[in-house]
Amino acid sequence: MRYTCLNCGSSAHRASELCNPTSDILDANFCATAIDVVCDERREEMQYTCTSCGGMAEDGDHLCMPVRIR
């Protein structure tokens, strides 16, 4: 089972690896997620930021105006 963080969209096989995990399948938009909401240990995995609001996500599909940062 995969878990997804409700704060930033990171995913993991164990819920304990995420700060705000859910096992629900998310069709969420992580725009407006402040950088301080993303766990420090997961920040390196954030591949995209939103050019509109600065939100961060592991996958660009979760942002309205994604741009790859890494």
N, C-alpha and C positions, 0 to 999 in steps of 0.2 A: 504494500500500500504506500502511496506517496502522500505526503503532507505538504501543505502550502502555508506560507506565512501570510497572515491577513494584513500585516504592515507593509510588506515590500514585494511579495510575490515569490520569494525564494522558495525552492522546493527541496525536500529531503525525504529519505526513507524512514527516518525516526523523528517523531514529534519533538523529542527532547533537543533536537538540533536547531529548532526555530523558536523565536521569542513569542510568537502569537499564532500557533499552528491550528489548522483545520484540516479535516479529511474530506471536506466537501469540495466538489469540483467548482472552481471559481471561474466566473466569466466577468471578473472584476477589472476595474480601471484603477490603477495605483497612482494616478495623477494627484498632485498635491500632497504626496507622502513626503514629509520633511526628512531631510537627510539624518537628523538625530533620532528618527523613529527606526531607521534601519540598524540592526544589530552591528556592532563594531566588527565582529568576526565574519559577517556576511557582506560587508561593504565591498570587499575585493571582488565578489562575484557579480556585483551589479554591472551589467553590460550596457545599459541604456539609461538615458535621462530624457525627460520631457522638455522640449525647448520652450514650451508655453509656461510651465509652472515649476520646473526643476525637480519634479518627482523622479524617483529612481525605481528601476525594476530589473530583474534578471532577464526578462524577455520583453522585447519591444512591443509585442502584441498587447501588453497591459498598459500602454501609455498612448495618449491621443496624438502627440507629435514627437515620436521617439527619434533619438539620434544616438548612434553607437559611440560610447566613450572609451572603450577598450578594444 
